[in-house]
Amino acid sequence: MIFETVVSTVSADGKPHLAPMGVRYRGDDVILMPFKPSATYDNIVGTGHAVLNLTTDVRVFAGCVTGRRDWPLVPAERIPGMRLQAALNHVELRLVEERADEQRPVLRMARVHAARHGDFAGFNRAQAAVIEGAVLVSRLHMLPAEKVREEIAYLQIAIDKTAGPDEHEAWRWLRSAIASHQAAMAVVRDATAIQKQAQKQTPEQKS
Ligand SMILES: Cc1cc2nc3c(=O)[nH]c(=O)nc-3n(C[C@H](O)[C@H](O)[C@H](O)COP(=O)(O)O)c2cc1C
């Protein structure tokens, strides 16, 4: 099973970084698979530590994939690092093994410390829809526009039926990022069509 979390790391020069990340649990250990290149990978390998944040504040997921990474953090308790203030639970981790891979290394992390800060209120469909939407936004560059449109239309149902103000805000950020991406792609398409048309013209037509 994969669980969607927010991983906080700190760079070698002390700059905190947040990224949504799917994790697997193997016994007491936590398995992370950050893509390369990524700040999360560099920071974990550079410092040997990361913090796993479990939160239902889906604005953090949507925010991170739409350029809003500045979420309140507080210092971790037992490792050099920061945790998300909005975390219901956080787990402080130490890197114990790296399985190298050109694209997606596997990092096995041991638990150093865990703490609980809030209660889980239950599943909310709009929160799940925002997580799905954030995954779509993080992959916009490789997904066909039609697939994105269809999936967003389906996820919109859960937003309309079950969202609160935080989920609506997160959803607006995602929809706006998708609209900007699609507008940029339309400009590229138009420019390519004009270029092709110009290449087809005879020398007389061009003069
Ligand atoms: C729900 C969710 C899960 C994600 N899981 C992963 C993951 O397991 N590995 C990964 O590299 N990126 C994952 N991403 C994408 C990263 O959050 C995003 O690409 C991020 O910017 C990583 O690069 P960075 O560390 O340089 O910020 C996920 C995104 C979302 C929204």
The ligand as a MOL file (V3000), in Angstrom:
LIG
                    3D

  0  0  0     0  0            999 V3000
M  V30 BEGIN CTAB
M  V30 COUNTS 31 33 0 0 0
M  V30 BEGIN ATOM
M  V30 1 C 0.0850 13.0250 -3.7710 0
M  V30 2 C 1.4520 13.1720 -4.3810 0
M  V30 3 C 2.3840 12.1430 -4.2360 0
M  V30 4 C 3.6670 12.2640 -4.7740 0
M  V30 5 N 4.5770 11.2500 -4.5970 0
M  V30 6 C 5.8250 11.3960 -5.0570 0
M  V30 7 C 6.8130 10.3860 -4.8440 0
M  V30 8 O 6.5580 9.3360 -4.2400 0
M  V30 9 N 8.0570 10.6130 -5.3230 0
M  V30 10 C 8.3840 11.7720 -5.9860 0
M  V30 11 O 9.5370 11.9510 -6.3690 0
M  V30 12 N 7.4680 12.7240 -6.2210 0
M  V30 13 C 6.2160 12.5640 -5.7800 0
M  V30 14 N 5.2830 13.5430 -6.0160 0
M  V30 15 C 5.6790 14.7460 -6.7620 0
M  V30 16 C 6.5150 15.6180 -5.8570 0
M  V30 17 O 5.8290 16.0960 -4.7380 0
M  V30 18 C 7.0430 16.8230 -6.6320 0
M  V30 19 O 7.5080 16.4610 -7.8880 0
M  V30 20 C 8.1150 17.4540 -5.8570 0
M  V30 21 O 8.3390 18.6910 -6.4150 0
M  V30 22 C 9.4220 16.6480 -5.7410 0
M  V30 23 O 10.4830 17.3860 -6.1280 0
M  V30 24 P 11.2650 18.3130 -5.0930 0
M  V30 25 O 11.7310 17.4850 -3.9370 0
M  V30 26 O 12.3910 18.8740 -5.9140 0
M  V30 27 O 10.2860 19.3730 -4.6670 0
M  V30 28 C 4.0060 13.4410 -5.4950 0
M  V30 29 C 3.0640 14.4630 -5.6580 0
M  V30 30 C 1.7920 14.3250 -5.1220 0
M  V30 31 C 0.8050 15.4430 -5.2900 0
M  V30 END ATOM
M  V30 BEGIN BOND
M  V30 1 1 1 2
M  V30 2 1 2 3
M  V30 3 2 2 30
M  V30 4 2 3 4
M  V30 5 1 4 5
M  V30 6 1 4 28
M  V30 7 2 5 6
M  V30 8 1 6 7
M  V30 9 1 6 13
M  V30 10 2 7 8
M  V30 11 1 7 9
M  V30 12 1 9 10
M  V30 13 2 10 11
M  V30 14 1 10 12
M  V30 15 2 12 13
M  V30 16 1 13 14
M  V30 17 1 14 15
M  V30 18 1 14 28
M  V30 19 1 15 16
M  V30 20 1 16 17
M  V30 21 1 16 18
M  V30 22 1 18 19
M  V30 23 1 18 20
M  V30 24 1 20 21
M  V30 25 1 20 22
M  V30 26 1 22 23
M  V30 27 1 23 24
M  V30 28 2 24 25
M  V30 29 1 24 26
M  V30 30 1 24 27
M  V30 31 2 28 29
M  V30 32 1 29 30
M  V30 33 1 30 31
M  V30 END BOND
M  V30 END CTAB
M  END
